[in-house]
Amino acid sequence: MNGTPLPLSTDKWTVYGQLTCGYTRAVVETNTPGMIFHRVTDRKMMTNDLGRLIGDYKTIPLVFYYGQFVGGHDDFMRMIGRV
């Protein structure tokens, strides 16, 4: 079993990040309904655990929509109409 919970196709939004990151905090503070937030304590473990889902993407936050990786902060904000 890995250390990072995988995003589920039944969860509308799944976000992985650190609240010390302004971009992660901005995503979480939108209080978007259906958002599940996973606090990352080990970024290397997170990228190893989620690697097959995110490819070479290395920055946080990592945002998934119904289990599909959509990108990071800017992608999320566009999807919810904030950009």
Rosetta blueprint (number, residue, H / E / L):
1 M L
2 N L
3 G L
4 T L
5 P L
6 L L
7 P L
8 L L
9 S L
10 T L
11 D L
12 K L
13 W E
14 T E
15 V E
16 Y E
17 G E
18 Q L
19 L L
20 T L
21 C L
22 G H
23 Y H
24 T H
25 R H
26 A H
27 V H
28 V H
29 E L
30 T L
31 N L
32 T L
33 P L
34 G L
35 M E
36 I E
37 F E
38 H E
39 R E
40 V L
41 T L
42 D L
43 R H
44 K H
45 M H
46 M H
47 T H
48 N H
49 D H
50 L H
51 G H
52 R H
53 L H
54 I H
55 G L
56 D L
57 Y L
58 K L
59 T L
60 I L
61 P L
62 L E
63 V E
64 F E
65 Y E
66 Y L
67 G L
68 Q E
69 F E
70 V E
71 G E
72 G L
73 H H
74 D H
75 D H
76 F H
77 M H
78 R H
79 M H
80 I L
81 G L
82 R L
83 V L
